[in-house]
Amino acid sequence: QVQLVESGGGVVQTGASLRLSCTASGRTNSGHAMAWFRQTPGNERNFVAAIRLSTGSTRYTDSVKGRFTISTDNAKTTVYLQMNSLKPEDTAVYYCASGYNSGSNYAPSYQYWGQGTQVNVSS
């Protein structure tokens, strides 16, 4: 079926940049929106950013506005998260997702999930 594979995580210092990638394989056109969520131990999986594939419209959680950018390739099979000016508070496992919604910030709205990639930001 649909497989989402994430990459690009790593260990960086405050102020650095990372670019996460998530590529879909198998079936195509498996969703109307793609998104990024992040999770730390003992906490819920929290919304970061989403893109509505039909329009290209985006939305972000307030804490990353102006620093993170979500985008896709032309085929809409890969979603990216460009992360600039990273802070220790951004440390988390980042998950990409695809689903049949309009760019929801609600995790259960997404049907397909990646395996997660670790981002550690030290001071």
N, C-alpha and C positions, 0 to 999 in steps of 0.2 A: 504493500500500500504506500501511502505517503510517508516519506521520511524527511525530517528536518535535522540538519547537521550544522552545529554551531562551531565557530572558531574565532580566535582573535583575543581571547582573554590573556591575562598575565599579571605580573607584579610590577607596579610602578609607584613613583613618588607623587606627592601632592603637586598638582599643576600640570602633570603629564597628560598625554592623549593616547587613546586606544580606539581602534576601529573593529567592531564586532561584525561578523558575517554569519548568515544563516541561509543555507541553500537547500531547496526542496528537490527531492528526487522521486522517481516513480510517477505517480499520477500528476498531471498538470491541472490548473484551474481548480484547485482544491479549496479555495476560499475567496472571500470578498474583502478581507482585511488581514493585515499582518501586524504583529505587535511585539514589544519587548516587555518582559516583566523581570523583577529581581527579588531574591529571597535571601535572608540571613537566618542563621540557626535560631529556632524558637519563634520565628515570626512568620506572618502570612506572606504569600507571594504577592508583591505589590506592583501595580502598574507603573510603567516608565514612559512608553511612547507607543503610538499606533498610527498606521497609515491606511486610509481607505483606498483600495486599489482602483476603483472605477473613476475616482476624481483626483487622487493624489493628495487629498486633504490630510492633515496630520494633527495630532494632539499630544500633549506632554503633561506629565505631572509637574507641579510648580517648581519643585526642587531642582529640576534639570533644565528648565526653560532657559534658552540662551547659551547653554553649554552642550547639549546633546542634539543630534539631528538624525531622524529616521528617514530612510530612503530605500528604493528598490532599483533593480536593474530594469532594462527595457522589457524583458520577457516576464518580469514579475515573478521570477523563480528564486530570487535571492533578495533578502532584506538586510540592510546594514544599519548599524548604530554607531555613528561617529560621536565619540565622547571626548570633549575637551575640558581643560581646567578641572581635572579630576580631584575629588576631595576624599578624605578617609570615609566619610559617610556614604560614598558610592560603593564601598566594598560589599560584594554580594556575589551570589551565583546568578548569572543572567540567563534567562530563557527566552527563546523566540517562539512565536505561536502563529498559527494560521486558523482562520475560522470564517464562518458564514454570518457575518455581522457587518455593521457600518463603521467600524473603528471603535469598538467598545473598550472601556477601561476595566471591564469585569472579566476576570479570568475564566469563569465557566462558560463564557460566550465563545471560547476558542476550542476547536476540535482536535487540532494537531499541535504537538509540542516538541521542541528540541530537547536534547539531553542536558543542556546547561553548560555554561563555561564560566570559570571562576575569574573574578576581577578583584585584586587586592591593591588598595591604595594606602601607602604608608606616609607618615609625616616626617 
